[in-house]
Amino acid sequence: MTSPEPPQSTWSRRSVLAALAPVPLLAAGGCSDPGRAAAPEAHPSREQLPAPSTGSGSTAPRPATAASNDPAVAPEASHAPVSDAVALTFHGAGSPQLANALLTEAEHSGARLTILAVGAWLAQYPEMAERTLHGGHELGNHTEHHLDIDAMSPDDAYQEIEQCAQRLEQLTGSRGRWFRQSQAQHASPTVRTAARRAGYTTLLSYDLDSLDYLDPGTRAIEQTVLDRIRGGDVVSMHLGHQQTVTALPVILQGLARRGLRAVTASELFPTVRAAARSQPLPASPNTLKEATK
């Protein structure tokens, strides 16, 4: 996805870094799977922290895509076979001021991000779709309401994905290439099937969790990413957190020192196709029953 050169932001860079505070909106918490995500080195007493990973790097290497023998089930992508690039991916919700500040910081460093947007967030702040794309970044689908999609019926899971896809299409003309499930690092077969029905050929997982949604401190976020990062990684981060905005310049500087470029997921996985418009969901028995009343 290409875009013109980003315009000069109307926000003051120094003021947004120093003074912005998160505005409550939706659940801006993480989507980690506690059994798989990388653990921070600080705050080990927090009960919600994932278990430590083995080894000194990211979680165990995964193939570029987790293949499926069923063409109706979309595979997952979580690590690319490249040595000089990584994808910083952000769960999209929260304060638009913080989102703009983070995008501006990325643009100062020439980084391109992937924003997996919650549909309800885009409904409240539709201008963030154009802002994201105009800065050279890309948008993806992170469900309409950021609920526990694994606990939903197949029809409800499909609707969560499809509603956000339609919102993206209305705002940008495209459903985007990527869907990421809500409240989990890896998608269940039911969710992967629902995503495929909504037109997404590949789901975007991640293999390094920054744990920034816990607000562990700016230094902890920087260390969690920079101590574990390697070429080809997909990193999970979040909009709506001041500590993440403050940590991003240091992270980008650290990547540059390692010879790593921050690119979009579509640049990291260039063979993945954009989502196609899906077929209408067949009426469920309950829907038919309501229609005949």
KAJOHU-V257116 format. One record per backbone hydrogen bond with DSSP energy under -0.5 kcal/mol. CO is the residue of the C=O (numbers start at 1). NH is the residue of the N-H. E is the energy in kcal/mol with one decimal. If there is no record, write none. Layout:
BEGIN
<<CO | NH | E> <CO | NH | E>>
END
This chain:
BEGIN
<<11 | 13 | -0.6> <12 | 16 | -2.4> <13 | 17 | -1.8> <14 | 18 | -1.9> <15 | 19 | -2.4> <16 | 20 | -1.0> <22 | 24 | -0.5> <26 | 25 | -0.5> <26 | 28 | -0.8> <32 | 34 | -0.7> <33 | 36 | -2.6> <33 | 37 | -1.7> <34 | 51 | -1.5> <43 | 46 | -1.4> <46 | 49 | -1.4> <63 | 78 | -0.6> <64 | 78 | -0.8> <64 | 79 | -0.6> <65 | 67 | -1.0> <66 | 76 | -0.9> <69 | 71 | -0.6> <70 | 73 | -2.0> <72 | 74 | -0.6> <75 | 203 | -3.4> <76 | 66 | -2.9> <77 | 205 | -2.8> <78 | 234 | -0.8> <80 | 82 | -2.0> <84 | 261 | -2.2> <85 | 232 | -3.5> <86 | 88 | -0.5> <86 | 263 | -2.8> <87 | 89 | -0.7> <87 | 235 | -3.0> <88 | 114 | -1.9> <89 | 237 | -2.6> <90 | 92 | -0.5> <90 | 116 | -3.0> <91 | 93 | -0.9> <91 | 239 | -2.1> <92 | 118 | -2.4> <95 | 99 | -2.1> <96 | 100 | -2.7> <97 | 101 | -2.3> <98 | 102 | -2.3> <99 | 103 | -2.5> <100 | 104 | -2.5> <101 | 105 | -2.1> <102 | 106 | -2.2> <103 | 107 | -2.3> <104 | 108 | -2.0> <105 | 109 | -1.0> <106 | 109 | -0.7> <106 | 111 | -2.7> <107 | 110 | -1.0> <113 | 115 | -0.5> <113 | 138 | -2.1> <114 | 90 | -3.0> <114 | 116 | -0.6> <115 | 117 | -1.0> <115 | 140 | -2.7> <116 | 92 | -3.6> <117 | 142 | -2.3> <118 | 121 | -0.7> <118 | 122 | -1.8> <119 | 123 | -2.2> <120 | 124 | -1.5> <121 | 125 | -2.6> <125 | 128 | -2.1> <126 | 129 | -1.4> <126 | 130 | -0.7> <127 | 131 | -2.2> <128 | 132 | -2.1> <129 | 133 | -2.1> <130 | 134 | -2.8> <131 | 135 | -1.0> <132 | 135 | -0.6> <132 | 137 | -1.7> <133 | 136 | -1.9> <138 | 115 | -3.1> <140 | 117 | -2.0> <141 | 180 | -2.8> <143 | 119 | -2.4> <144 | 120 | -2.3> <147 | 149 | -1.7> <148 | 151 | -1.3> <149 | 152 | -1.4> <153 | 157 | -2.8> <154 | 158 | -2.2> <155 | 159 | -2.2> <156 | 160 | -2.2> <157 | 161 | -1.7> <158 | 162 | -3.4> <159 | 163 | -2.6> <160 | 144 | -0.9> <160 | 164 | -1.0> <161 | 165 | -2.2> <162 | 166 | -2.6> <163 | 167 | -1.8> <164 | 168 | -2.5> <165 | 169 | -2.3> <166 | 170 | -2.4> <167 | 171 | -2.1> <168 | 172 | -2.6> <168 | 174 | -0.7> <169 | 173 | -2.0> <176 | 275 | -2.2> <178 | 141 | -2.8> <179 | 204 | -2.4> <182 | 149 | -0.6> <188 | 192 | -2.6> <189 | 193 | -2.2> <190 | 194 | -2.2> <191 | 195 | -2.6> <192 | 74 | -1.4> <192 | 196 | -1.8> <193 | 197 | -2.1> <194 | 198 | -1.5> <195 | 200 | -2.3> <196 | 199 | -1.5> <197 | 279 | -0.5> <199 | 201 | -0.6> <199 | 276 | -1.3> <201 | 75 | -0.8> <202 | 179 | -0.7> <203 | 77 | -2.6> <203 | 205 | -0.7> <207 | 59 | -1.4> <208 | 210 | -0.6> <208 | 236 | -2.8> <211 | 214 | -1.5> <212 | 215 | -2.1> <217 | 221 | -2.0> <218 | 222 | -2.3> <219 | 223 | -2.6> <220 | 224 | -2.6> <221 | 225 | -1.9> <222 | 226 | -2.9> <223 | 227 | -2.7> <225 | 228 | -0.8> <225 | 229 | -1.9> <228 | 58 | -0.6> <230 | 233 | -1.8> <232 | 80 | -2.5> <233 | 87 | -2.4> <233 | 235 | -0.5> <234 | 207 | -1.9> <234 | 208 | -1.4> <235 | 89 | -2.7> <235 | 237 | -0.6> <236 | 210 | -2.0> <237 | 91 | -2.4> <241 | 245 | -1.6> <242 | 246 | -2.4> <243 | 247 | -2.1> <244 | 248 | -1.8> <245 | 249 | -0.6> <247 | 251 | -2.2> <248 | 252 | -2.8> <249 | 253 | -2.2> <250 | 254 | -2.4> <251 | 255 | -2.4> <252 | 256 | -2.2> <253 | 257 | -2.0> <254 | 258 | -1.2> <255 | 258 | -0.5> <255 | 260 | -2.8> <256 | 259 | -1.5> <261 | 86 | -2.7> <261 | 263 | -0.8> <262 | 112 | -2.0> <263 | 88 | -0.5> <264 | 268 | -1.8> <265 | 269 | -2.5> <267 | 270 | -0.5> <269 | 272 | -1.5> <284 | 288 | -2.4> <285 | 289 | -2.3> <286 | 290 | -2.2> <287 | 291 | -2.2> <288 | 292 | -1.4> <290 | 293 | -1.0>>
END
